C-alpha cells in the first residue's frame, strides 16, 4: 500500500510515507501525468492540467487537489 506524507498530515497521524505530493507536483509540467497512487487519500494518478492545476484521478474522475484536500478534511 502507498501513502503520501500529506495523508498523514491531514489525518494528524504518524506513519511511514512513500512519497510527497508537493515534491512530485513541483516537478511536473502542464500536461504531465504521473501514475502515483495514495491508498489513504484514494487517488490513482496525478495530472497537471494545461493551466498548471494539480489534478488527482479518483474513481476514474479528475478532481482538483485543493478540492480533494478540502473535502477530505471536512470529512474527518
TAKA-V724529 format. One record per helix or strand of 2 or more residues. SS is the DSSP state (hx for helix, st for strand). FROM is the first residue (numbers start at 1). LEN is the number of residues. If there is no record, write none. Layout:
ss,from,len
SS,FROM,LEN
SS,FROM,LEN
This chain:
ss,from,len
hx,5,7
hx,21,6
st,33,2
st,45,4
st,54,5
st,61,4
hx,65,10
